[in-house]
Amino acid sequence: MPITKEFTIRQEDKPGTLGKLCQALADQNVNILAFQSFPSEKGKSSIHLVLDNHTAAKAVLDQQRADYTETEVAHRGWATLESTSTTATAGPRR
């Protein structure tokens, strides 16, 4: 099973912050393969992203001064991403 990186990004939970991050990634031709976002604490959100170009994504996140961590995850196509500590689903809901 292929291994890839999942980025967990913590940022302010306010209109436009996620859009700015996604636009910065798009400007560098980084595609989002899997996505999950939820409130993590008052005024903050936790965003989990699996991206197609780890190196370019990391450069964008560093340029944006993003608060992020990386985790290796096993990629099972579009259905499931699994790490040693968490499991996230990706792809369209059915």
Phi, psi and omega in degrees: 000131181295145177255138177222180180255139171247130176263131172250117186245132176251126179211172179299141178265081178215156183305133174097339184292317178293320178299319179295319178296313181297322178294319178298320177294315180298322179299336178256017178060036175264124180261144178270121179265328178211147187211138171209136179220141178202155176295135182250331176197173184304119177079004181234155174229156177246125183241126178250123182230136166249124188239156185280345181226092184302315184296312179294321179298315180298319178298318178296313181298321177294318179296324180280355184056041181286147174270103186217161171230162178240143177225137174281135180227149174277131183256118178251055182072213184273352188277308188218140170243131185228130173245179182289336184248336182220161174233135178231144176259150180222161179098177184292144174285146180242000000 
